[in-house]
Every structure is written in structure tokens, then in C-alpha cells.
Amino acid sequence: FTGTFIVFVYVWLPFMILPVQAALERVPGNLVEASSDLGASPGQTFRNVLFPLALPGIVAGSIFTFSLTLGDYIIPQIIGTSRLFIGQAVYSQQGTAGNIPLAAAFTVVPIVIMGFYLWGAKRMGAFDAL
């Protein structure tokens, strides 16, 4: 399982870094400077200025990585883990067993999880800055 996790991080990390970097580049530098001028510590600046402004990029990156990782069935097959991921279950039920209804039922799980995640992110105000 550790090897699969390391390969997942290696493959999908750019899909998390790029949206976060784009969100951080849109933060005006004078906001960070004003925060420090007003006496905020670096931790307070991160928590009260940078994090709320970068939240849409964090949400977008996590959507990319989470959805792509859930559907990935090639990496666990190549690495040879004994655990069954959702992508492997869909592949085995649809491809090998020919059980298309069960494979379709497995694909509903990530859709429902992503729906709840987007609902929670919207309630937190992650999409207000877009």
C-alpha cells in the first residue's frame, strides 16, 4: 500500500500544485505586506489572508487529484497492491466479469462523494472569489 501511495503522490501532485500556485499568484503582494505592516505574524497572515484567497485553487486542485485518483486503475495494477481500489473494482467488474450494472454502481460512489465535497466547499465560501 505504501508503494501505491508514493506513486499516486508522484503522479498526481502536479494536478494539486498548479491550481494552488495559480491561486497564490493572483493574491496581490500589497495584501501580504499590509498584513505584516499591521502587526500580523506570518501564521496569522497565512490563516487570515493567504488561505482564504487561495481556497478556490485548493478546492480545484483537490477535485482534480481526488477524482483522478479514484478512477485510476493502472497504477495499483502495475505496483501490484493487494488492496482493491474503486477503479480496479470497476475495471474488473466491467472488463473481466462483464457485470456492467455492478461496475456502474461502483462509479456512483465517487460521484456522490464529489457532490458532498462540492456542497461543503460551496457552504464554506470557496467559490465566492471566482
N, C-alpha and C positions, 0 to 999 in steps of 0.2 A: 504494500500500500504506500510506503514511503517513496519508492521509486516513481510510482504513478503520480503522486502528489508533486514531486520535484519536476517531472516532465510537464505536468499541467501548468505549473507556475512558469516554467521556462517558455512554453509555447504561448500562453495566453496573457502574460504580464504586459506586453506592449499594448494590448487592447484596453488595459486599465490605465497605463501611464499616459498614453496620448490624449485621451479626453481630459484627464486631470491637468496635464500640462497646458492644454489649450485654455482651460478654465482659469488657471492661475496666471496665464499671460494676459488675460483680459482684466485682471484686477489692477486698477490704477496704482502706481507706485506711491502717489501722494497720500493715499489712504493709509498705507502701512507707515509712512513717515509721520503722518498726523497722529496716528495711534501712539507711536513712540514719543512724539512731542508732548502728548497729553499725559504721559507717565505710565502707559501700559507696558507691562512686561512682555517679553516675546511670547510666552504662553498665552497671555490674555489677548495679544494681537492675533495669534493663530486662532484661538477659540471664538473671538468676537468679530474679527474682520475677515481673515482669510478663509476659514472653514465655511461660513455661510455663503460667501461669494463663490467658492469652489464646489459647493454642494451639487449643482446641476452636472458638473463634469464627473464628480464621484459617482453619482447615480447612473449617468450614461455609461461610464466605464464598467460599473458593476453589472449593469444589464448586459452589456456585450460579453463580459467574461463568464457570467453565470449561465446565460443561455447557450453560449457556445460550448462550455464545459459540460453542461447537462446532455447535450446532444452528441458529444464526442464518443465514438466507439472504437476508433482506430488506436488511440494511444493506450487504453487498457489492454487491447489485444496484443499490441506489439510488446509492451512492457511485461505482459503475462501475469497480471494480478489475479488473485483468486476471488476477489470481490466483484460483484455484479453491479455495474453502473446502469443508469436508465438507458443510455444509448446502446449499450450492449444488449440489454433486455429487448429493446425494440428490434435491433438487428437480428437477434436470434429468433424471436417470435415471428417476425415477418419474413426473414430470409431463409432460415433453416427449417423452421417448423411450419411455415405457411399459415400461421394463426394471425391473420390480419386484424380481426377485432380486438384481440388482446394487445397487439402492438399499438393499435390506435388508442386503446385505453391508457397504455403507458405514456403516450405522448401528451395526454391531457394533464398529467401531473406537473410538468414544467410550466405549462400554460397557466394553470391555476396558481402556482407559486409566484410566477412573474406578475400575474394580476394583483395578488395581495401585496407584493413588493411595490408595484407602481402606485397602488392605492395608498399605502403607507407613506411613500415618498411624496405624493401629492399632498397628503394631510400635513406633512412636515414643512411644506412650502418649498420643496426642491425645484419646482418648475416655475416659481414666481419670477425668477430672474431671467427667464428665457424670452 
